[in-house]
Amino acid sequence: MDNKSAFNVSDYDKKVRSVIPFYDDIHDQIICLANAYFSDKPIDFLDTGCGTGTFAKIALDKLNIRTAVLCDPSEKMLADAEKKLECSDCQFILRGSEKINDCEKYDLITAVQSHHYFSREQREKAVSNCYRALKKGGLFISFENTAPFTDTGKQLLLSRMEQYGREQGRSEDEIKGHSGRYGKEFFPINPSEHLELLRNTGFNTAEIFWLSYLQMGMYAIK
């Protein structure tokens, strides 16, 4: 595997929707929130864990972006993003958010389906780095696989995800393999833990604005 997701880069854009319900709606919700917050203000934008650049391409089209930086720890993901956005004036950096070292540089930082691969310590470091890299009043938007509060909730959630996989035409081996990654290859935390982390990092505002299946969307303001 050439990245931490369930798919190789060559298959990612084609297969990701088979494991993430409402994948395109997630991007639309981020754009809606960013537009509500910034209106038409020119913004400096960092997309960390940018993957193949799918969301960044949408953001460049629908937000008033003055500068755009795309980061990812996977060389192949970043190369795919650079190819997809070859006509755009973006900067591409081979780096995960746990290694970002900018200070008060960005108005908007997004981390979409990337931080749940971290250990708790790495996650705290990544969120702290994003906080430091934001300007005062900057907006941080994150989507992650998240954990239910109980074992019963977890089993029901995984059962729903498995049924979704069947509806998408995935094989039983693929379906069970994806469920088996939970807690072993990605490490969800529950909604309360997410909000506590954001507030403890120093964000003045921390809210949930989307929750569906495994995915939860949060925003925080510095």
TIVOTI-612167 format. One record per residue (C-alpha): x, y, z. Coordinates in steps of 0.02 Angstrom, whole numbers. Layout:
<zadrens>
<zadren x="X" y="Y" z="Z"/>
...
</zadrens>
This chain:
<zadrens>
<zadren x="0" y="0" z="0"/>
<zadren x="71" y="170" z="-52"/>
<zadren x="-27" y="272" z="77"/>
<zadren x="-126" y="245" z="238"/>
<zadren x="-299" y="236" z="158"/>
<zadren x="-386" y="75" z="106"/>
<zadren x="-335" y="94" z="-77"/>
<zadren x="-181" y="122" z="-182"/>
<zadren x="-170" y="295" z="-260"/>
<zadren x="-210" y="228" z="-434"/>
<zadren x="-378" y="163" z="-370"/>
<zadren x="-419" y="292" z="-238"/>
<zadren x="-532" y="412" z="-332"/>
<zadren x="-628" y="268" z="-409"/>
<zadren x="-654" y="166" z="-250"/>
<zadren x="-663" y="289" z="-106"/>
<zadren x="-851" y="314" z="-126"/>
<zadren x="-876" y="128" z="-94"/>
<zadren x="-819" y="150" z="87"/>
<zadren x="-866" y="332" z="127"/>
<zadren x="-1053" y="367" z="111"/>
<zadren x="-1096" y="543" z="52"/>
<zadren x="-915" y="572" z="1"/>
<zadren x="-960" y="715" z="-118"/>
<zadren x="-1082" y="789" z="7"/>
<zadren x="-940" y="801" z="134"/>
<zadren x="-845" y="914" z="15"/>
<zadren x="-1001" y="1017" z="-19"/>
<zadren x="-1029" y="1043" z="168"/>
<zadren x="-851" y="1106" z="192"/>
<zadren x="-873" y="1231" z="51"/>
<zadren x="-1041" y="1287" z="123"/>
<zadren x="-965" y="1315" z="295"/>
<zadren x="-812" y="1406" z="228"/>
<zadren x="-920" y="1520" z="120"/>
<zadren x="-1033" y="1558" z="268"/>
<zadren x="-882" y="1604" z="374"/>
<zadren x="-773" y="1698" z="250"/>
<zadren x="-904" y="1761" z="127"/>
<zadren x="-802" y="1824" z="-22"/>
<zadren x="-647" y="1870" z="79"/>
<zadren x="-482" y="1817" z="-3"/>
<zadren x="-406" y="1678" z="102"/>
<zadren x="-241" y="1587" z="122"/>
<zadren x="-280" y="1401" z="121"/>
<zadren x="-192" y="1243" z="181"/>
<zadren x="-262" y="1071" z="140"/>
<zadren x="-167" y="946" z="246"/>
<zadren x="-185" y="762" z="205"/>
<zadren x="-238" y="824" z="33"/>
<zadren x="-238" y="651" z="-45"/>
<zadren x="-262" y="656" z="-233"/>
<zadren x="-315" y="839" z="-230"/>
<zadren x="-501" y="809" z="-259"/>
<zadren x="-560" y="928" z="-124"/>
<zadren x="-427" y="1060" z="-160"/>
<zadren x="-485" y="1065" z="-341"/>
<zadren x="-664" y="1101" z="-282"/>
<zadren x="-605" y="1231" z="-156"/>
<zadren x="-503" y="1324" z="-287"/>
<zadren x="-658" y="1335" z="-395"/>
<zadren x="-783" y="1385" z="-260"/>
<zadren x="-686" y="1488" z="-131"/>
<zadren x="-593" y="1651" z="-151"/>
<zadren x="-420" y="1576" z="-123"/>
<zadren x="-271" y="1692" z="-129"/>
<zadren x="-137" y="1561" z="-93"/>
<zadren x="-154" y="1372" z="-81"/>
<zadren x="-36" y="1246" z="-2"/>
<zadren x="-68" y="1059" z="-15"/>
<zadren x="19" y="938" z="104"/>
<zadren x="19" y="749" z="112"/>
<zadren x="140" y="620" z="187"/>
<zadren x="118" y="505" z="36"/>
<zadren x="232" y="546" z="-110"/>
<zadren x="116" y="459" z="-233"/>
<zadren x="-39" y="547" z="-167"/>
<zadren x="47" y="714" z="-181"/>
<zadren x="108" y="676" z="-358"/>
<zadren x="-70" y="632" z="-408"/>
<zadren x="-135" y="794" z="-333"/>
<zadren x="-2" y="894" z="-424"/>
<zadren x="-52" y="812" z="-588"/>
<zadren x="-237" y="846" z="-556"/>
<zadren x="-201" y="1029" z="-517"/>
<zadren x="-62" y="1060" z="-641"/>
<zadren x="-142" y="1218" z="-707"/>
<zadren x="-170" y="1291" z="-532"/>
<zadren x="-51" y="1402" z="-436"/>
<zadren x="-27" y="1288" z="-285"/>
<zadren x="120" y="1239" z="-178"/>
<zadren x="142" y="1053" z="-143"/>
<zadren x="234" y="992" z="13"/>
<zadren x="275" y="813" z="59"/>
<zadren x="227" y="821" z="243"/>
<zadren x="91" y="766" z="363"/>
<zadren x="4" y="886" z="481"/>
<zadren x="103" y="813" z="627"/>
<zadren x="256" y="897" z="547"/>
<zadren x="182" y="1065" z="495"/>
<zadren x="288" y="1206" z="566"/>
<zadren x="203" y="1364" z="500"/>
<zadren x="148" y="1503" z="616"/>
<zadren x="-7" y="1614" z="591"/>
<zadren x="-2" y="1592" z="402"/>
<zadren x="-174" y="1527" z="349"/>
<zadren x="-355" y="1583" z="359"/>
<zadren x="-422" y="1409" z="323"/>
<zadren x="-348" y="1237" z="360"/>
<zadren x="-436" y="1076" z="311"/>
<zadren x="-394" y="899" z="365"/>
<zadren x="-513" y="779" z="278"/>
<zadren x="-506" y="595" z="326"/>
<zadren x="-324" y="605" z="381"/>
<zadren x="-301" y="626" z="569"/>
<zadren x="-386" y="463" z="619"/>
<zadren x="-231" y="368" z="560"/>
<zadren x="-131" y="446" z="702"/>
<zadren x="-100" y="384" z="878"/>
<zadren x="-172" y="495" z="1014"/>
<zadren x="-5" y="583" z="1037"/>
<zadren x="16" y="612" z="850"/>
<zadren x="-162" y="675" z="836"/>
<zadren x="-133" y="801" z="975"/>
<zadren x="26" y="859" z="889"/>
<zadren x="-62" y="875" z="721"/>
<zadren x="-206" y="977" z="791"/>
<zadren x="-85" y="1088" z="889"/>
<zadren x="14" y="1119" z="729"/>
<zadren x="-143" y="1167" z="635"/>
<zadren x="-192" y="1285" z="775"/>
<zadren x="-22" y="1369" z="772"/>
<zadren x="-25" y="1384" z="582"/>
<zadren x="-192" y="1477" z="583"/>
<zadren x="-205" y="1665" z="591"/>
<zadren x="-309" y="1741" z="731"/>
<zadren x="-490" y="1707" z="685"/>
<zadren x="-438" y="1568" z="567"/>
<zadren x="-550" y="1420" z="532"/>
<zadren x="-500" y="1237" z="552"/>
<zadren x="-614" y="1106" z="471"/>
<zadren x="-586" y="921" z="500"/>
<zadren x="-676" y="763" z="446"/>
<zadren x="-627" y="600" z="528"/>
<zadren x="-687" y="424" z="558"/>
<zadren x="-760" y="435" z="732"/>
<zadren x="-804" y="313" z="870"/>
<zadren x="-974" y="280" z="951"/>
<zadren x="-985" y="293" z="1140"/>
<zadren x="-1024" y="109" z="1172"/>
<zadren x="-976" y="-63" z="1109"/>
<zadren x="-1156" y="-88" z="1053"/>
<zadren x="-1146" y="73" z="953"/>
<zadren x="-983" y="15" z="875"/>
<zadren x="-1056" y="-152" z="820"/>
<zadren x="-1210" y="-70" z="745"/>
<zadren x="-1103" y="57" z="656"/>
<zadren x="-990" y="-75" z="580"/>
<zadren x="-1142" y="-177" z="529"/>
<zadren x="-1213" y="-26" z="439"/>
<zadren x="-1047" y="6" z="353"/>
<zadren x="-1038" y="-175" z="296"/>
<zadren x="-1213" y="-164" z="223"/>
<zadren x="-1164" y="-4" z="133"/>
<zadren x="-1014" y="-96" z="60"/>
<zadren x="-1127" y="-234" z="-6"/>
<zadren x="-1239" y="-105" z="-87"/>
<zadren x="-1085" y="-34" z="-172"/>
<zadren x="-1040" y="-204" z="-243"/>
<zadren x="-892" y="-244" z="-131"/>
<zadren x="-848" y="-425" z="-97"/>
<zadren x="-870" y="-502" z="76"/>
<zadren x="-681" y="-512" z="94"/>
<zadren x="-664" y="-327" z="54"/>
<zadren x="-805" y="-284" z="174"/>
<zadren x="-735" y="-384" z="319"/>
<zadren x="-560" y="-321" z="281"/>
<zadren x="-620" y="-142" z="297"/>
<zadren x="-707" y="-175" z="463"/>
<zadren x="-548" y="-260" z="524"/>
<zadren x="-450" y="-99" z="500"/>
<zadren x="-551" y="-14" z="639"/>
<zadren x="-438" y="11" z="790"/>
<zadren x="-291" y="-69" z="700"/>
<zadren x="-253" y="42" z="549"/>
<zadren x="-361" y="191" z="593"/>
<zadren x="-400" y="246" z="770"/>
<zadren x="-566" y="335" z="796"/>
<zadren x="-608" y="435" z="951"/>
<zadren x="-783" y="485" z="1004"/>
<zadren x="-864" y="655" z="975"/>
<zadren x="-835" y="716" z="1154"/>
<zadren x="-650" y="674" z="1141"/>
<zadren x="-638" y="768" z="976"/>
<zadren x="-715" y="925" z="1049"/>
<zadren x="-610" y="913" z="1208"/>
<zadren x="-451" y="901" z="1104"/>
<zadren x="-497" y="1055" z="1002"/>
<zadren x="-540" y="1157" z="1157"/>
<zadren x="-387" y="1100" z="1253"/>
<zadren x="-279" y="1150" z="1104"/>
<zadren x="-342" y="1328" z="1124"/>
<zadren x="-482" y="1350" z="998"/>
<zadren x="-614" y="1475" z="1056"/>
<zadren x="-753" y="1386" z="963"/>
<zadren x="-767" y="1199" z="928"/>
<zadren x="-924" y="1124" z="851"/>
<zadren x="-988" y="970" z="760"/>
<zadren x="-1077" y="1008" z="597"/>
<zadren x="-1093" y="837" z="513"/>
<zadren x="-1113" y="657" z="571"/>
<zadren x="-1151" y="509" z="459"/>
<zadren x="-1098" y="326" z="474"/>
<zadren x="-914" y="332" z="524"/>
<zadren x="-881" y="510" z="468"/>
<zadren x="-893" y="664" z="577"/>
<zadren x="-861" y="844" z="525"/>
<zadren x="-798" y="973" z="651"/>
<zadren x="-745" y="1153" z="642"/>
<zadren x="-646" y="1259" z="762"/>
<zadren x="-602" y="1444" z="764"/>
<zadren x="-441" y="1517" z="833"/>
</zadrens>
